[in-house]
Amino acid sequence: MINSKQGKVYLVGAGPGDPELLTVKGKRLIQSCDALLYDSLVPIEILKLVSKSCRCEFVGKRRGHHSLPQSKINAVLLEMSKTYSSIVRLKGGDPFLFGRGAEEAQYLQKYGVSVEIVPGITAGIAVPAYFGIPVTHRLAGSSVTFVTGHEGIDKRRPSVNWKALATASDGLVIYMGLHNLQYIIDELIAGGLDPEISAAVMQQGTIVGQRLIKSPLHLICKEVKKEQFTSPSIVMIGAAIEYQVASCAPSPAEVTMPILF
Ligand SMILES: C[S@@+](CC[C@H](N)C(=O)[O-])C[C@H]1O[C@@H](n2cnc3c(N)ncnc32)[C@H](O)[C@@H]1O
């Protein structure tokens, strides 16, 4: 049951980095909220939209440190909902895509807090687009799978069947895939994926400094290591990469991130 005396929490997607990819609805809510909780991949330019009286708290990863545990984030949100009328929980990309948005919504609803989701543009589509790479193509990719390459230390996330994915989907867009990349590639090839298929790794997309490596799948891990790619990076695998139209890529945005990686 919703307790109407409590504040409302908006789970807002900030988009992948370029502040101009924030939705109109997200911007309106950020400008009018009384409290805001944000993660590491949210640029300062978006945070500057808040009013002077807004209470802002950072709960993301700092260099060399983990983000605040999920239970603590939930507790802060609940506490905020008792004090403020409009609270924005701002997350990179889309809150329901590898963003724990549903976990936070369910927790708050258990305590009678009203929650609304405001979708954001996800990195898995926008980052390839900022290099002119389509994630599907009529001639080369009729299906695409968004998948996490990070299984989680607590093993609470269901493990990914990479061998089965090798032939189930024309394209793969892998979030948080850098750390396990060689294992993922080995599993995909063992599952029947052509080692020569196109692959791409895109670091810090949509903002100045973004980098791209393209190569046949079996060689890409070596390239990534040589070029010292780091997080945040999106890995894409699939023939649609060959239909890149670099000339249509937008210019990456000049931004300041609250945390250096
Ligand atoms: C915890 S997930 C959050 C995904 C987010 N909810 C979304 O919809 O984009 C974080 C991962 O998203 C990817 N990511 C987010 N922003 C990115 C960017 N600007 N460039 C490259 N990868 C990015 C990376 O794989 C990163 O490790």
The ligand as a Tripos MOL2 file, in Angstrom:
@<TRIPOS>MOLECULE
LIG
   27    29     1     0     0
SMALL
NO_CHARGES

@<TRIPOS>ATOM
      1 C1         26.4480   -1.2490  -13.9550 C.3       1 LIG1
      2 S1         26.3860   -1.1390  -15.6990 S.3       1 LIG1
      3 C2         25.1640    0.0900  -15.8700 C.3       1 LIG1
      4 C3         24.5460    0.1350  -17.2320 C.3       1 LIG1
      5 C4         23.5380    1.2540  -17.3760 C.3       1 LIG1
      6 N1         22.3920    1.0160  -16.5250 N.3       1 LIG1
      7 C5         23.0830    1.4560  -18.8100 C.2       1 LIG1
      8 O1         21.9120    1.2160  -19.0990 O.co2     1 LIG1
      9 O2         23.8990    1.8800  -19.6230 O.co2     1 LIG1
     10 C6         27.8740   -0.2680  -16.0400 C.3       1 LIG1
     11 C7         28.4690   -0.6880  -17.3720 C.3       1 LIG1
     12 O3         27.8100   -0.0290  -18.4470 O.3       1 LIG1
     13 C8         28.7420    0.2110  -19.4850 C.3       1 LIG1
     14 N2         28.8390    1.6590  -19.6900 N.ar      1 LIG1
     15 C9         28.1360    2.6160  -19.0790 C.ar      1 LIG1
     16 N3         28.4390    3.8300  -19.5590 N.ar      1 LIG1
     17 C10        29.3750    3.6310  -20.5080 C.ar      1 LIG1
     18 C11        30.1030    4.4890  -21.3780 C.ar      1 LIG1
     19 N4         29.9100    5.8020  -21.3680 N.pl3     1 LIG1
     20 N5         30.9820    3.9340  -22.2350 N.ar      1 LIG1
     21 C12        31.1980    2.6050  -22.2650 C.ar      1 LIG1
     22 N6         30.5430    1.7410  -21.4610 N.ar      1 LIG1
     23 C13        29.6490    2.2420  -20.6060 C.ar      1 LIG1
     24 C14        30.0640   -0.4030  -19.0580 C.3       1 LIG1
     25 O4         30.0990   -1.7290  -19.5120 O.3       1 LIG1
     26 C15        29.9280   -0.3240  -17.5650 C.3       1 LIG1
     27 O5         30.7930   -1.2360  -16.9230 O.3       1 LIG1
@<TRIPOS>BOND
     1     1     2 1
     2     2     3 1
     3     2    10 1
     4     3     4 1
     5     4     5 1
     6     5     6 1
     7     5     7 1
     8     7     8 2
     9     7     9 1
    10    10    11 1
    11    11    12 1
    12    11    26 1
    13    12    13 1
    14    13    14 1
    15    13    24 1
    16    14    15 ar
    17    14    23 ar
    18    15    16 ar
    19    16    17 ar
    20    17    18 ar
    21    17    23 ar
    22    18    19 1
    23    18    20 ar
    24    20    21 ar
    25    21    22 ar
    26    22    23 ar
    27    24    25 1
    28    24    26 1
    29    26    27 1
@<TRIPOS>SUBSTRUCTURE
     1 LIG1         1 GROUP 0 **** ****
